Amino acid sequence: MTPWQTIAAEARRESPLWGDALRPESEPEAVFSPLADERYALGLETIYEGYLVHYGTSRLFEPEDPDVALLLGDYLYAHGLVRIAELGDVEAIRELAELISRCAHLRAEGAPGDGEVWADTAERLCGNGGGPAREEALAAHARRMTALVDRRSG
């Protein structure tokens, strides 16, 4: 099962609201998990999906109601952190909690730089980092964030 199938299946099992919010066609694309150790991939992508539900264009979900979107994003954040906690890596949990907090602050301030914060965090999770993989991740992130701006203004 791919990470996206796992995220979607577990969300559907968790709540009919989450199941109803699933997009008819998913857009699976690993963004920041290729920068981290493979064992963090599912948790990191789950947290990132929550971030996209809150602030960008989700690969899996398209809730119509903004209140459902807020709750779904929070659910995905929490579920991703649970996945990482199951690995027993307390430092990774601290890193990811800081990531969520820093990015929320950047969004509240309307400041740029969230992609770099995501990439830096993923690289600290035992990643190889740098080079083309980082640039690909930042470009993919920019597409997910730009698509929302285009959709809202169009």
N, C-alpha and C positions, 0 to 999 in steps of 0.2 A: 504494500500500500504506500502511495506517495505521501509526503507530508501534507499536501493539500487535501487528499482524500481522507487522511486521518483527522485533520482539523475539522473538515466539513462533517464527517460522520459523527465525531464526538459532540460537536455543537448541535447537530440535529437531534442526537440522543438526549442532550442536556435540556433542550427547550424547543417547543414548537415555534416560538418566536424566532429563534436562530435558524431553524429549518426553513421557515417562510422567508427569511432574509437572504437565503442563498441565491446567488446569481444563477441564471439558467445555463450560462457558459462561464466556467471559471477561467482565470488567466494565470495558471501556475507559472511562477517565475521566482526562482530563488534570488534574493537581493543581497542581504548581508550575511546569510549563513555560509556562503562559500569562503568568507574571510575568517571564519571561526573553526574550531575543532568540530569534526563531524558529529560528535556526541551531543553538541548543543544545537544542532540544526533545527530539530522539530520545535524545541522550546523557543528559540530565537525567532523562527518564522511565525510562530503563534503570537508572540508579543508584537512582532512587526505588523502582523495582520490586524491586531487591535489598534495599533498606531494608525494604520491606513484607514480603518473604519472611522476613527476619530478625526483624522486630518487630511487624508488623501483619497485615493481611489483604490478600494479593496480589490484584491484578486478573486475573492470568494463570495463576498457578501455585498448586498445592495439594499439595506433596510430603507423603507420609505419614510418611516417615522423617525424624527431626530432623537426622540427619547429612547427608542429601541436601539438606535445606532450608538448612543452614549452607553447604554447598558451592555450592549454586545461588545463594544470596544473594551470596556472594563472587564467583562468576562474573559475575553481573549488575553488581556494582560495577565490576569490572575492565573488562568489556565497555563499560560506559557511559563510563568514563574514556578508553578507547581511542577511542571515537567522538569525544569532545571533543578528544583529542590530535590527531586527524586534521585538526582545524580550525586547528591551529598556534597555539592560544591558551594559552600557558604559565600566564598569570595565572588563567585559568578552571580549569585543572587544579589549581593551588594552592588556589583557593577550594573546589573540590569535595572535594579530599583533606581539607582542614580541616573541611568540613561532615561528612564521614563520621566523622572522628575526634571532633568535638564531640558529635555525636549518639550515638555509641557510648558516650562518657563519660556523657552524660545518662542513657542507658538503664541503664548499669552502676550509677549512683548512684540510680536510681529517681526522678530529678528531672524536672520538667515543662519545657516550653519547646522541644521538638524542632521543632514546627511553625513557630515563629518563626525558628528557625535556618535551616530550609529556605526559608522565604519571604524572609528577608534575603539569603541566598545567591543565590536565583533572581533577585531584584531587582538584585543587583550584577552579574549576567551580562547587562548592557546592557538591563535590563528597564525597563518603565515604572513598575511597582510601585504600591503604595499603593491606597487606595480599595477599591471593591467587589471587584476582582479578588483582592486580598490576602485579604479576608474570606472569599470563596468558596473560595480555596485552603486556608485554615486550617480551614474547616468540612468540606471534603472530606477533608482529612488526619485530622481528629478522627473522622470516620465510619470511616475505614480502620483506625484504631487502636482505637476502641471496639468494633468488630465482633470483633476478636480477643479482647478481654477478655470479651465476652459469650459467645463460642464456648468459651473455656477454662473459664469458670465454670458454663456451662450443661450 
